[in-house]
Amino acid sequence: MILLIIVAALLLAAVILILANRRKKEKPMPVTTVKPFELLRTDRSWDGAELPDYPQGRPELAAVRIEFPAGQKLGWHHHPV
């Protein structure tokens, strides 16, 4: 019985290693263009309350994840004052 458990565990470990190695060989497609992904857009705070009014228009919160191609140089980021 113990021999059967050991053989089953070794077989399971071998299958897991083979599948993990196979997955590693599948390389993800390289990013060739800038890709924005909107994660969240809302007019409410974390507790569900509406955000306070701005002098002009309604406030809105957006969270965006942006993927850039590897090695791409970005311009300087600044905010006009």
N, C-alpha and C positions, 0 to 999 in steps of 0.2 A: 504493500500500500504506500509506504513512504517513497519507494522507488518510482511509483506512478506519479506521485505529487512532484517529485524532483524533475522527472522528465517533462511533465506538463509545464512546470515553471520555466525550465530551460527553453522549451518550445515557444512559450509565450514571449520570453525575453528576446529570442531570435526574431520572431515576427515583428516585435516593436522596433528593434534595431534596424531591420530591413526597411520597414515603412518610414522610419525617421530619416534614414540615409537617402531614400528615394525622394522624400519631400525636400531635402536639402538641395538636391540637384536641380529642382525646378526653380529657376531664377525668376524673380519678379520682373515684369516689364519695366525698363528704365523710363523715367519721366523725361519727356522731350520738350514739353511746354509747361508754362506755369498753370497750375490747376488749383482753383479755389474750391473749397468744400464748406458750405454753410452748415454749421453744427447747430446753431440756435438763433432764433430771431423772436424777440418778445417785447412787450411794452409793460411787463410786470417785473417786480423784484423777486428775490428768492423765496419770499413768504407768500407770494401771490397778490400782494398789494400793488395797485397801479403806481408807476413811477411818477414823481412830482412833475407838474407842468414846466415846460421851458418858456422863456419869454415869447418865442415864436415856434409854433408847431408842437406836436406830441413827441416825447422822448421815445427812443427805441434802442434796444440793446441787441447787438449782433455778435456772435462768436464765429470766426471763420478760421479754418485750417487751410494753409496754402502750401502746396508742394512745388518746389523749384527743382529744375534739372541739376544734377550733381556738377559742381564746379562753376556754376553760374555766378557772375559778380552782380551785386545789387548796388543801385545808386544810394546816395546818402539819404537818410530819412530825416525830415525836419518838419516843423509846424510853424507857419507864419504867425508872428505875434502882432 
